[in-house]
């Protein structure tokens, strides 16, 4: 009796793990989908159906045709002013007044900066009085010379006396000429105290304030003509050598979201030895929002490329993948493609299709 109980206990110890393992394996198989209905990989009936000419026409087929398109290489550029001016003093003087600020527009002849001029005015007045005195002396010397000439004719004075009067007159007349030149120079120096705008333009920046001492040659203002803006870029030599003066090129202005047409007006005939590039300058039309130093891009022609384009509405999507439906030998096929830029309802195909493929809509 004891032997029978021992056998049953042993059987239970063996059967219990087996049953548990079996249940575990069945659960794993169920989670793996082993009991689900299997569908063999293939296109569905719609994608595999036969089509005829009428169906292709119904689906509005599009046959790919290769086309040539110019390639443009974007080159980083900057907006620059062709006509710029640095306003600086020509004399050492204290600044009394500055009439403008950065960003203001000025016209040619406008007074920009007034320097202290009392000392200069005194010099002008002194030079003028000196001229007046010399004019009186010159007038007197001329009369003396005329009398000496008449007396010499009547033999009342000698030739030596006549020569003395003539020399005296010439000396005084020369001094009068020098006095007039000194007066003119004093007036010119006085004019240096008033700094005026040499051109119509716009103030870029001011580098001094009233009360500062202006030194000769030290810049006080910078000014540019907004009507003379152009775009400058360093273009690699392979492309630069294909450009000519007067050539039209496209220029992108990202800051104002515009693309304009420029005209090459200058190609600097010396390469930058570090970058192996040439400086290209292109004239552009006036735009009120453009300022010197702004970023631009020159679109330099760099040859041609073959492109395939299809209508945007022919492209379908699966997640992040793009594909199209093709009509191939009377059947519909799905073809995954890589796409490029979109423009005017057409999108460029980088890979996946060939010229002559018929793309349809489903």
Residue frames relative to the residue before (quaternion, step in Angstrom):
aa qw qx qy qz dx dy dz
X 1.0000 0.0000 0.0000 0.0000 0.00 0.00 0.00
X 0.6547 0.5085 -0.2956 0.4748 3.51 0.97 -0.78
X 0.6306 0.5402 -0.3271 0.4511 3.57 1.09 -0.74
X 0.6406 0.5320 -0.3232 0.4496 3.62 1.01 -0.74
X 0.6538 0.5092 -0.3150 0.4626 3.61 0.94 -0.84
X 0.6372 0.5307 -0.3301 0.4510 3.55 1.03 -0.76
X 0.6421 0.5246 -0.3238 0.4557 3.62 1.01 -0.81
X 0.6567 0.5073 -0.3202 0.4569 3.61 0.94 -0.86
X 0.6412 0.5264 -0.3251 0.4540 3.59 0.95 -0.79
X 0.6499 0.5173 -0.3114 0.4616 3.55 1.02 -0.84
X 0.6502 0.5191 -0.3160 0.4560 3.60 0.96 -0.87
X 0.6521 0.5164 -0.3173 0.4553 3.57 0.96 -0.85
X 0.6411 0.5253 -0.3292 0.4525 3.59 1.00 -0.76
X 0.6762 0.4798 -0.2920 0.4768 3.58 1.10 -0.66
X 0.6986 0.4963 -0.2804 0.4325 3.57 0.87 -0.99
X 0.6309 0.5782 -0.3450 0.3855 3.61 0.89 -0.86
X 0.6876 0.4489 -0.3153 0.4757 3.72 0.77 -0.81
X 0.6201 0.5536 -0.3444 0.4364 3.56 1.08 -0.80
X 0.6597 0.5024 -0.3070 0.4670 3.57 0.94 -0.93
X 0.6562 0.5145 -0.3127 0.4548 3.60 0.93 -0.89
X 0.6577 0.5066 -0.3097 0.4636 3.60 0.98 -0.86
X 0.6388 0.5312 -0.3249 0.4519 3.55 1.03 -0.85
X 0.6522 0.5112 -0.3118 0.4648 3.57 0.94 -0.90
X 0.6481 0.5255 -0.3142 0.4530 3.59 0.97 -0.86
X 0.6605 0.5002 -0.3084 0.4675 3.60 0.95 -0.85
X 0.6419 0.5205 -0.3254 0.4596 3.58 1.01 -0.76
X 0.6472 0.5101 -0.3220 0.4662 3.59 1.00 -0.77
X 0.6384 0.5167 -0.3268 0.4675 3.60 0.98 -0.80
X 0.6582 0.5059 -0.3098 0.4636 3.58 0.94 -0.86
X 0.6438 0.5209 -0.3218 0.4588 3.57 1.02 -0.81
X 0.6651 0.4908 -0.3057 0.4725 3.58 0.95 -0.87
X 0.6687 0.4947 -0.3000 0.4671 3.61 1.07 -0.61
X 0.5317 -0.6655 0.3889 0.3508 3.58 1.28 -0.03
X 0.3274 0.7794 -0.4879 0.2176 3.57 1.18 0.37
X 0.7165 0.4344 -0.2510 0.4846 3.60 1.14 -0.52
X 0.5221 0.6244 -0.4207 0.4007 3.62 1.35 0.08
X 0.5758 -0.5817 0.4489 0.3586 3.53 -1.29 0.46
X 0.3241 -0.7659 0.5318 0.1595 3.57 -0.81 1.04
X 0.1330 -0.7534 0.6396 0.0749 3.54 -1.19 0.83
X 0.3839 -0.7378 0.5055 0.2296 3.56 -0.59 1.09
X 0.5294 -0.6450 0.4409 0.3307 3.63 -1.00 0.77
X 0.3332 0.6979 -0.5780 0.2606 3.54 -0.82 1.08
X 0.5934 -0.5380 0.4465 0.3988 3.57 -1.27 0.31
X 0.5078 -0.6415 0.4671 0.3353 3.54 -1.05 0.67
X 0.7364 -0.4495 0.2780 0.4224 3.46 -1.30 0.28
X 0.6392 0.5352 -0.3358 0.4384 3.59 1.00 -0.80
X 0.7089 0.4581 -0.2703 0.4632 3.57 0.90 -0.94
X 0.7244 0.4536 -0.2495 0.4552 3.60 1.15 -0.53
X 0.4848 0.7081 -0.4217 0.2928 3.56 1.23 -0.19
X 0.5372 -0.6095 0.4835 0.3259 3.55 -1.22 0.52
X 0.1187 -0.7803 0.6091 0.0773 3.56 -1.11 0.70
X 0.2330 -0.7548 0.5945 0.1503 3.52 -1.23 0.45
X 0.7538 -0.3808 0.2602 0.4680 3.58 -1.25 -0.04
X 0.6470 0.5241 -0.3341 0.4416 3.58 0.94 -0.81
X 0.6556 0.5055 -0.3201 0.4606 3.60 1.00 -0.81
X 0.6223 0.5320 -0.3442 0.4596 3.62 0.99 -0.78
X 0.6589 0.4986 -0.3100 0.4703 3.55 0.95 -0.89
X 0.6329 0.5386 -0.3275 0.4496 3.54 1.05 -0.80
X 0.7184 0.4310 -0.2364 0.4921 3.55 1.01 -0.86
X 0.4220 -0.7416 0.4499 0.2638 3.59 1.27 0.23
X 0.0035 -0.8435 0.5362 -0.0302 3.57 0.58 1.18
X 0.1592 -0.7600 0.6245 0.0835 3.54 -1.25 0.57
X 0.2288 -0.7844 0.5669 0.1054 3.57 -0.69 1.12
X 0.3966 -0.7375 0.4979 0.2255 3.56 -0.74 1.06
X 0.0509 -0.7720 0.6335 -0.0042 3.53 -1.00 0.95
X 0.4077 -0.7108 0.5182 0.2448 3.59 -0.84 0.99
X 0.0531 -0.7946 0.6048 0.0079 3.57 -1.01 0.83
X 0.4273 -0.6843 0.5337 0.2535 3.53 -1.23 0.58
X 0.0101 0.7919 -0.6097 0.0337 3.55 -0.98 0.87
X 0.5026 -0.6625 0.4685 0.2983 3.53 -1.01 0.88
X 0.3096 -0.7256 0.5876 0.1798 3.54 -1.13 0.77
X 0.0972 -0.7859 0.6094 0.0399 3.56 -0.92 0.92
X 0.2410 -0.7676 0.5800 0.1276 3.54 -0.86 1.00
X 0.3147 -0.7575 0.5344 0.2040 3.62 -0.60 1.06
X 0.0908 -0.7868 0.6104 0.0144 3.56 -0.91 1.00
X 0.4639 -0.6845 0.4876 0.2803 3.57 -0.80 1.01
X 0.0098 0.8015 -0.5938 0.0691 3.56 -0.90 1.00
X 0.2798 -0.7376 0.5883 0.1775 3.53 -1.36 0.08
X 0.4426 -0.6453 0.5509 0.2903 3.52 -1.22 0.62
X 0.0182 0.7984 -0.5996 0.0522 3.59 -0.85 0.98
X 0.4242 -0.6836 0.5352 0.2578 3.54 -1.24 0.51
X 0.4134 -0.7126 0.5149 0.2368 3.55 -0.84 1.00
X 0.7743 0.2486 -0.1201 0.5694 3.56 1.02 -0.81
X 0.1368 0.7771 -0.5956 0.1502 3.56 -0.35 1.30
X 0.1077 -0.7942 0.5972 0.0310 3.56 -1.12 0.67
X 0.2215 -0.7356 0.6266 0.1315 3.51 -1.09 0.84
X 0.2374 -0.7687 0.5812 0.1217 3.57 -0.73 1.09
X 0.1163 0.7825 -0.6014 0.1117 3.58 -0.73 1.10
X 0.5392 -0.6233 0.4639 0.3249 3.56 -1.26 0.44
X 0.3178 -0.7344 0.5667 0.1963 3.56 -1.24 0.51
X 0.7362 0.2973 -0.1949 0.5759 3.55 1.32 -0.03
X 0.4813 -0.6256 0.5230 0.3218 3.54 -1.31 0.28
X 0.2910 0.7465 -0.5447 0.2476 3.58 -0.47 1.18
X 0.5319 -0.6143 0.4813 0.3287 3.54 -1.27 0.42
X 0.4285 -0.6918 0.5216 0.2564 3.58 -1.04 0.83
X 0.2343 -0.7860 0.5600 0.1172 3.55 -0.73 1.09
X 0.8216 -0.0351 0.0958 0.5609 3.59 0.87 -0.91
X 0.0794 -0.7409 0.6645 0.0565 3.55 -1.18 0.78
X 0.2753 -0.8383 0.4588 0.1043 3.55 -0.47 1.23
X 0.7666 0.3374 -0.1798 0.5159 3.62 1.17 -0.20
X 0.2724 -0.7232 0.6120 0.1679 3.49 -1.42 0.29
X 0.6711 -0.4778 0.3685 0.4308 3.56 -1.28 0.26
X 0.7686 0.3418 -0.2729 0.4668 3.55 -0.98 0.92
X 0.5864 0.5870 -0.3797 0.4091 3.60 1.19 -0.36
X 0.3844 -0.6959 0.5582 0.2376 3.53 -1.20 0.63
X 0.0986 -0.7849 0.6110 0.0288 3.55 -1.07 0.79
X 0.3133 -0.7192 0.5851 0.2053 3.53 -1.31 0.39
X 0.6460 -0.5292 0.3837 0.3941 3.51 -1.21 0.55
X 0.7748 0.3072 -0.2534 0.4910 3.57 -0.83 1.06
X 0.5033 0.6429 -0.4376 0.3767 3.61 1.21 -0.19
X 0.4482 -0.6695 0.5231 0.2780 3.58 -1.08 0.78
X 0.1910 -0.8111 0.5479 0.0737 3.56 -0.63 1.15
X 0.8050 0.0049 0.0614 0.5900 3.57 0.81 -1.07
X 0.1582 -0.7678 0.6149 0.0856 3.54 -1.03 0.85
X 0.2030 -0.7774 0.5879 0.0934 3.57 -0.75 1.11
X 0.6327 -0.5122 0.4116 0.4098 3.54 -1.26 0.35
X 0.0502 -0.8544 0.5157 -0.0402 3.59 -0.75 1.05
X 0.3598 0.7534 -0.4963 0.2379 3.64 1.17 0.17
X 0.6591 0.4950 -0.3163 0.4695 3.61 0.90 -0.86
X 0.6622 0.5024 -0.3105 0.4611 3.56 0.96 -0.80
X 0.6299 0.5225 -0.3377 0.4650 3.58 1.01 -0.71
X 0.6304 0.5242 -0.3305 0.4676 3.58 1.06 -0.74
X 0.6470 0.5118 -0.3199 0.4659 3.57 0.99 -0.77
X 0.6318 0.5193 -0.3331 0.4693 3.58 1.03 -0.73
X 0.6596 0.5059 -0.3077 0.4629 3.58 0.92 -0.90
X 0.6472 0.5157 -0.3138 0.4656 3.56 0.98 -0.83
X 0.6669 0.4955 -0.3022 0.4673 3.57 0.92 -0.88
X 0.6352 0.5278 -0.3328 0.4551 3.58 1.05 -0.72
X 0.6570 0.4979 -0.3123 0.4721 3.59 0.97 -0.82
X 0.6200 0.5383 -0.3390 0.4591 3.55 1.06 -0.70
X 0.6337 0.5140 -0.3263 0.4772 3.56 1.04 -0.76
X 0.6407 0.5241 -0.3338 0.4510 3.59 0.93 -0.84
X 0.6652 0.5016 -0.3084 0.4592 3.59 0.95 -0.86
X 0.6727 0.4868 -0.2999 0.4696 3.56 0.95 -0.84
X 0.6058 0.5455 -0.3625 0.4516 3.60 1.06 -0.58
X 0.6421 0.5106 -0.3223 0.4724 3.58 1.04 -0.78
X 0.6643 0.4907 -0.3052 0.4741 3.58 0.91 -0.86
X 0.6399 0.5253 -0.3278 0.4551 3.58 1.01 -0.81
X 0.6403 0.5246 -0.3220 0.4595 3.56 1.00 -0.84
X 0.6628 0.5046 -0.2994 0.4652 3.59 0.97 -0.88
X 0.6586 0.5071 -0.3081 0.4629 3.58 0.98 -0.90
X 0.6299 0.5292 -0.3406 0.4553 3.59 1.04 -0.69
X 0.6452 0.5071 -0.3246 0.4703 3.59 0.99 -0.80
X 0.6446 0.5207 -0.3245 0.4561 3.59 0.96 -0.84
X 0.6484 0.5122 -0.3182 0.4647 3.55 1.00 -0.80
X 0.6465 0.5172 -0.3263 0.4560 3.59 0.95 -0.83
X 0.6558 0.4997 -0.3152 0.4700 3.65 0.97 -0.84
X 0.6419 0.5280 -0.3266 0.4500 3.55 1.02 -0.82
X 0.6228 0.5366 -0.3397 0.4569 3.56 1.05 -0.74
X 0.6715 0.4914 -0.2997 0.4668 3.61 0.94 -0.87
X 0.6611 0.4999 -0.3075 0.4674 3.57 0.98 -0.81
X 0.6313 0.5303 -0.3360 0.4554 3.56 1.04 -0.71
X 0.6191 0.5489 -0.3431 0.4447 3.58 1.10 -0.70
X 0.7258 0.4003 -0.2279 0.5109 3.59 1.08 -0.72
X 0.4779 -0.7067 0.4014 0.3333 3.58 1.33 0.25
X 0.4068 0.7186 -0.4775 0.3002 3.60 1.13 0.60
X 0.7632 0.1725 -0.1435 0.6059 3.61 1.22 -0.36
X 0.5269 -0.6424 0.4606 0.3123 3.50 -1.23 0.47
X 0.6701 -0.4819 0.3806 0.4170 3.53 -1.33 0.17
X 0.5933 0.5748 -0.3679 0.4270 3.58 1.10 -0.62
X 0.6570 0.5008 -0.3092 0.4712 3.58 0.97 -0.85
X 0.6331 0.5291 -0.3262 0.4614 3.57 1.01 -0.77
X 0.6636 0.5033 -0.3086 0.4594 3.56 0.95 -0.87
X 0.6238 0.5374 -0.3432 0.4520 3.59 1.05 -0.72
X 0.6643 0.4968 -0.3017 0.4700 3.59 0.94 -0.86
X 0.6493 0.5071 -0.3234 0.4655 3.55 1.01 -0.79
X 0.6599 0.5008 -0.3111 0.4658 3.62 0.93 -0.84
X 0.6335 0.5313 -0.3305 0.4551 3.59 1.01 -0.78
X 0.6532 0.5078 -0.3121 0.4670 3.55 0.98 -0.85
X 0.6706 0.5016 -0.3076 0.4518 3.59 0.86 -0.90
X 0.6373 0.5247 -0.3340 0.4550 3.58 1.03 -0.75
X 0.6802 0.4800 -0.2888 0.4728 3.58 0.89 -0.96
X 0.6411 0.5208 -0.3337 0.4544 3.59 0.98 -0.76
X 0.6344 0.5166 -0.3274 0.4727 3.58 1.05 -0.72
X 0.6444 0.5087 -0.3202 0.4727 3.58 1.02 -0.78
X 0.6159 0.5347 -0.3421 0.4665 3.56 1.09 -0.70
X 0.6410 0.5177 -0.3227 0.4658 3.59 0.96 -0.82
X 0.6568 0.5033 -0.3068 0.4703 3.58 0.97 -0.85
X 0.6363 0.5249 -0.3270 0.4611 3.60 1.05 -0.77
X 0.6385 0.5167 -0.3251 0.4686 3.56 1.01 -0.77
X 0.6453 0.5121 -0.3203 0.4678 3.58 1.01 -0.80
X 0.6411 0.5169 -0.3205 0.4680 3.58 1.02 -0.80
X 0.6343 0.5221 -0.3226 0.4701 3.58 1.06 -0.75
X 0.6536 0.5046 -0.3088 0.4720 3.56 0.99 -0.85
X 0.6464 0.5151 -0.3154 0.4662 3.58 1.02 -0.80
X 0.6398 0.5223 -0.3227 0.4622 3.59 1.01 -0.79
X 0.6417 0.5123 -0.3194 0.4730 3.56 1.03 -0.78
X 0.6423 0.5231 -0.3182 0.4612 3.58 1.00 -0.85
X 0.6542 0.5052 -0.3104 0.4695 3.58 0.94 -0.89
X 0.6250 0.5314 -0.3369 0.4621 3.58 1.05 -0.73
X 0.6389 0.5311 -0.3328 0.4461 3.57 1.01 -0.75
X 0.5846 0.5835 -0.3766 0.4194 3.62 1.15 -0.51
X 0.5944 0.5830 -0.3652 0.4164 3.60 1.19 -0.37
X 0.7072 0.3580 -0.2396 0.5606 3.59 1.27 -0.27
X 0.1470 -0.7993 0.5807 0.0488 3.57 -0.44 1.26
X 0.0750 -0.8186 0.5694 -0.0071 3.57 -0.56 1.18
X 0.5932 -0.5771 0.4292 0.3619 3.56 -1.25 0.44
X 0.3266 -0.7714 0.5117 0.1909 3.61 -0.70 1.02
X 0.7882 0.1451 -0.0706 0.5939 3.61 1.24 -0.44
X 0.5397 -0.5302 0.5134 0.4050 3.52 -1.35 0.12
X 0.3022 0.7780 -0.5089 0.2107 3.60 -0.78 0.88
X 0.4804 -0.6305 0.5331 0.2957 3.48 -1.36 -0.45
X 0.4486 -0.6934 0.4992 0.2622 3.55 -0.94 0.92
X 0.3091 -0.7494 0.5595 0.1725 3.58 -0.84 1.01
X 0.7797 -0.1877 0.1704 0.5726 3.58 0.79 -1.00
X 0.2356 -0.7314 0.6161 0.1729 3.56 -1.30 0.39
X 0.2386 -0.8168 0.5212 0.0649 3.53 -0.89 1.03
X 0.7395 0.3040 -0.2169 0.5601 3.61 1.19 0.31
X 0.2423 -0.7473 0.6018 0.1440 3.52 -1.32 0.31
X 0.6455 -0.5039 0.3804 0.4297 3.62 -1.19 0.41
X 0.7163 0.3881 -0.3196 0.4839 3.55 -0.94 0.97
X 0.5827 0.5584 -0.3800 0.4519 3.58 1.19 -0.42
X 0.4209 -0.6741 0.5400 0.2772 3.54 -1.25 0.41
X 0.2823 -0.7601 0.5666 0.1470 3.54 -0.70 1.12
X 0.1593 -0.7825 0.5981 0.0684 3.54 -0.88 1.03
X 0.6143 -0.5709 0.3972 0.3727 3.53 -1.12 0.68
X 0.8237 0.2154 -0.1876 0.4898 3.56 -0.82 1.04
X 0.5763 0.5803 -0.3914 0.4218 3.61 1.18 -0.25
X 0.4203 -0.7298 0.4751 0.2550 3.60 -0.72 1.05
X 0.2011 -0.7884 0.5767 0.0735 3.51 -1.04 0.93
X 0.7878 0.0334 0.0118 0.6149 3.56 1.11 -0.79
X 0.1683 -0.7332 0.6389 0.1610 3.54 -1.30 0.36
X 0.0923 -0.8068 0.5819 -0.0432 3.53 -0.92 1.03
X 0.0004 -0.7941 0.6077 0.0117 3.59 -1.05 0.71
X 0.4479 -0.6636 0.5339 0.2721 3.51 -1.30 0.47
X 0.3377 -0.7788 0.4863 0.2073 3.66 -0.39 1.14
X 0.6209 0.5413 -0.3497 0.4462 3.59 1.21 -0.28
X 0.6940 0.4646 -0.2674 0.4806 3.59 1.26 -0.15
X 0.3118 0.7697 -0.5082 0.2281 3.59 1.12 0.53
X 0.0187 0.7720 -0.6352 0.0155 3.52 -1.20 0.65
X 0.4152 -0.6862 0.5380 0.2595 3.58 -1.30 0.17
X 0.1037 -0.7995 0.5914 0.0175 3.55 -0.89 1.00
X 0.0533 0.7984 -0.5950 0.0754 3.57 -0.99 0.87
X 0.3805 -0.6643 0.5912 0.2537 3.51 -1.29 0.55
X 0.0827 -0.8171 0.5704 -0.0105 3.58 -0.44 1.26
X 0.5124 -0.6556 0.4511 0.3226 3.58 -0.85 0.96
X 0.6393 -0.6198 0.3064 0.3365 3.50 -1.01 0.95
X 0.6026 0.5693 -0.3789 0.4113 3.65 1.01 -0.65
X 0.7111 0.4133 -0.2543 0.5089 3.59 1.05 -0.76
X 0.6360 0.5654 -0.3400 0.4003 3.58 0.94 -0.87
X 0.6642 0.5247 -0.3111 0.4322 3.59 1.01 -0.77
X 0.6377 0.5137 -0.3334 0.4672 3.61 1.25 -0.23
X 0.6148 0.5647 -0.3376 0.4349 3.60 1.27 -0.23
X 0.1238 -0.7762 0.6145 0.0672 3.56 -1.22 0.56
X 0.6047 -0.5505 0.4254 0.3877 3.57 -1.21 0.47
X 0.7685 0.3202 -0.2639 0.4871 3.56 -0.98 0.91
X 0.5118 0.6526 -0.4218 0.3664 3.62 1.23 -0.16
X 0.3822 -0.7140 0.5442 0.2191 3.55 -1.05 0.83
X 0.0255 0.7865 -0.6161 0.0331 3.58 -0.95 0.92
X 0.4672 -0.6579 0.5140 0.2909 3.54 -1.24 0.53
X 0.1047 -0.7870 0.6075 0.0229 3.56 -1.06 0.87
X 0.2283 -0.7721 0.5812 0.1179 3.56 -0.80 1.05
X 0.1205 -0.7702 0.6248 0.0431 3.55 -1.04 0.91
X 0.2250 -0.8314 0.4904 0.1328 3.61 0.18 1.24
X 0.6397 0.5633 -0.3444 0.3935 3.61 0.95 -0.77
X 0.7630 0.2853 -0.1744 0.5533 3.60 1.11 -0.63
X 0.4076 -0.7500 0.4404 0.2782 3.58 1.37 0.19
X 0.5327 0.5974 -0.4209 0.4268 3.56 0.83 1.03
X 0.1733 -0.7253 0.6525 0.1345 3.51 -1.34 0.48
X 0.0370 -0.8185 0.5721 -0.0380 3.55 -0.59 1.18
X 0.4572 -0.6574 0.5251 0.2882 3.53 -1.33 0.24
X 0.1114 -0.7916 0.5994 0.0397 3.55 -0.87 1.01
X 0.2915 -0.7362 0.5844 0.1777 3.54 -1.30 0.30
X 0.4222 -0.7063 0.5090 0.2527 3.57 -0.74 1.06
X 0.0726 -0.8246 0.5610 0.0065 3.57 -0.66 1.11
X 0.8107 0.0795 -0.0445 0.5783 3.58 1.19 -0.27
X 0.0517 -0.7488 0.6606 0.0179 3.55 -1.04 0.93
X 0.3341 -0.7580 0.5221 0.2029 3.57 -0.39 1.22
X 0.3248 -0.8041 0.4683 0.1690 3.62 -0.50 1.18
X 0.6425 0.4420 -0.3611 0.5113 3.60 0.86 0.95
X 0.3651 -0.7600 0.4991 0.1999 3.57 -0.75 1.05
X 0.4688 -0.6099 0.5573 0.3125 3.49 -1.30 0.51
X 0.3594 -0.7885 0.4540 0.2074 3.58 -0.28 1.27
X 0.6350 0.5398 -0.3428 0.4334 3.60 1.11 -0.54
X 0.7933 0.2842 -0.1328 0.5217 3.58 0.88 -0.98
X 0.3198 -0.7556 0.5043 0.2693 3.61 1.27 -0.21
X 0.5204 0.6069 -0.4177 0.4317 3.52 0.82 1.07
X 0.3403 -0.7136 0.5767 0.2061 3.53 -1.34 0.34
X 0.4368 -0.6788 0.5249 0.2700 3.55 -1.11 0.73
X 0.0930 -0.7908 0.6050 -0.0010 3.56 -0.70 1.20
X 0.1016 -0.7897 0.6043 0.0296 3.56 -0.90 1.00
X 0.0777 -0.8122 0.5781 -0.0123 3.56 -0.78 1.11
X 0.3919 -0.7099 0.5422 0.2202 3.56 -0.92 0.97
X 0.0819 -0.7884 0.6090 0.0293 3.57 -1.03 0.83
X 0.5598 -0.5926 0.4576 0.3549 3.53 -1.27 0.35
X 0.6230 -0.5679 0.3920 0.3683 3.55 -1.21 0.53
X 0.0359 0.7564 -0.6523 0.0327 3.54 -1.07 0.86
X 0.4736 -0.7363 0.4075 0.2597 3.55 -0.61 1.16
X 0.7017 0.4721 -0.2827 0.4526 3.63 1.10 -0.51
X 0.5587 0.6083 -0.3941 0.4032 3.58 1.25 -0.09
X 0.0525 -0.7819 0.6212 0.0003 3.53 -1.09 0.85
X 0.5993 -0.5643 0.4118 0.3909 3.61 -1.09 0.55
X 0.7640 0.3519 -0.2764 0.4649 3.54 -1.01 0.87
X 0.5166 0.6440 -0.4269 0.3691 3.62 1.20 -0.20
X 0.5358 -0.6420 0.4584 0.3011 3.55 -1.21 0.66
X 0.0345 0.7712 -0.6345 0.0386 3.54 -1.13 0.78
X 0.2339 -0.7467 0.5991 0.1695 3.55 -1.34 0.15
X 0.2577 -0.7324 0.6112 0.1537 3.55 -0.89 0.98
X 0.2331 -0.7497 0.6034 0.1395 3.58 -0.92 0.91
X 0.1075 -0.8328 0.5430 0.0066 3.56 -0.08 1.37
X 0.4662 -0.6712 0.4878 0.3069 3.66 -0.78 0.93
X 0.0185 -0.8186 0.5726 -0.0400 3.58 -0.83 1.04
X 0.7779 -0.3161 0.1653 0.5173 3.60 1.02 0.75
X 0.4875 -0.6363 0.5095 0.3129 3.56 -1.30 -0.47
X 0.1138 -0.7704 0.6216 0.0841 3.53 -1.29 0.40
X 0.4467 -0.6700 0.5256 0.2744 3.55 -1.25 0.56
X 0.0876 -0.8199 0.5657 -0.0016 3.56 -0.77 1.07
X 0.1722 -0.7190 0.6602 0.1324 3.50 -1.30 0.58
X 0.0086 -0.8024 0.5962 -0.0249 3.57 -0.80 1.00
X 0.0967 -0.7707 0.6278 0.0496 3.53 -1.19 0.66
X 0.6015 -0.5441 0.4188 0.4084 3.58 -1.19 0.38
X 0.5680 -0.6169 0.4258 0.3399 3.55 -1.05 0.79
X 0.6773 0.5145 -0.3087 0.4257 3.61 1.00 -0.75
X 0.5848 0.5626 -0.3850 0.4397 3.62 1.25 0.03
X 0.6238 0.5541 -0.3292 0.4422 3.60 1.26 -0.25
X 0.1334 -0.7602 0.6324 0.0657 3.56 -1.02 0.94
X 0.2722 -0.7766 0.5557 0.1183 3.55 -1.23 0.45
X 0.0514 -0.7367 0.6730 0.0415 3.51 -1.23 0.72
X 0.7944 -0.1010 0.0217 0.5985 3.56 -0.17 1.26
X 0.7713 -0.2710 0.2335 0.5264 3.55 -0.64 -1.14
X 0.5597 0.5940 -0.3850 0.4310 3.58 1.28 0.18
X 0.2399 -0.7533 0.5992 0.1263 3.56 -1.14 0.75
X 0.0711 0.7936 -0.6024 0.0483 3.58 -1.00 0.78
X 0.2285 -0.7420 0.6129 0.1467 3.56 -1.35 0.30
X 0.4037 -0.6642 0.5679 0.2708 3.53 -1.34 0.34
X 0.1430 -0.8004 0.5810 0.0377 3.54 -0.88 1.05
X 0.3112 -0.6881 0.6161 0.2238 3.52 -1.26 0.52
X 0.0780 0.8059 -0.5740 0.1227 3.60 -0.37 1.31
X 0.8421 -0.1290 0.0380 0.5222 3.57 -0.56 1.23
X 0.7451 -0.4264 0.2223 0.4622 3.54 0.90 0.93
X 0.6851 0.4306 -0.2911 0.5104 3.58 1.24 0.12
X 0.4305 -0.6671 0.5426 0.2744 3.53 -1.30 0.41
X 0.0266 -0.7922 0.6095 -0.0155 3.56 -0.87 1.01
X 0.3316 -0.7141 0.5775 0.2159 3.52 -1.18 0.60
X 0.0409 -0.8071 0.5886 -0.0192 3.55 -0.87 0.98
X 0.3170 -0.7418 0.5607 0.1866 3.56 -0.77 1.05
X 0.1013 -0.8120 0.5748 -0.0003 3.57 -0.97 0.89
X 0.3159 -0.6753 0.6218 0.2397 3.51 -1.40 0.31
X 0.1911 -0.8189 0.5385 0.0537 3.54 -0.77 1.08
X 0.3163 -0.7421 0.5637 0.1773 3.55 -1.28 0.54
X 0.8210 -0.2249 0.1767 0.4942 3.53 -1.02 -0.86
X 0.3310 -0.7216 0.5776 0.1900 3.52 -1.22 0.64
X 0.1169 0.7912 -0.5925 0.0963 3.56 -0.97 0.87
X 0.8633 -0.0387 -0.0149 0.5030 3.53 -0.85 1.09
X 0.7552 -0.4169 0.2188 0.4560 3.58 0.83 0.97
X 0.6811 0.4080 -0.2831 0.5381 3.60 1.28 -0.01
X 0.1547 -0.7860 0.5942 0.0725 3.55 -1.12 0.72
X 0.4663 -0.6991 0.4788 0.2540 3.54 -1.01 0.91
X 0.2680 -0.7412 0.5975 0.1479 3.56 -1.06 0.87
X 0.2711 -0.7823 0.5419 0.1447 3.57 -0.61 1.14
X 0.7866 -0.1240 0.1012 0.5964 3.59 0.95 -0.84
X 0.6100 0.5733 -0.4204 0.3501 3.53 -1.31 0.44
X 0.7810 0.2180 -0.1223 0.5723 3.60 1.18 -0.50
X 0.2199 -0.7548 0.6049 0.1265 3.53 -1.35 0.38
X 0.6299 -0.5121 0.3964 0.4289 3.59 -1.19 0.39
X 0.7479 0.3635 -0.2975 0.4690 3.55 -0.98 0.92
X 0.5134 0.6264 -0.4290 0.4000 3.62 1.20 -0.27
X 0.2714 -0.7559 0.5763 0.1511 3.54 -1.08 0.83
X 0.1554 -0.7926 0.5879 0.0448 3.54 -0.57 1.21
X 0.0781 -0.8022 0.5917 0.0182 3.58 -0.85 0.95
X 0.4035 -0.6742 0.5599 0.2629 3.52 -1.35 0.22
X 0.1096 -0.7797 0.6143 0.0527 3.55 -1.03 0.84
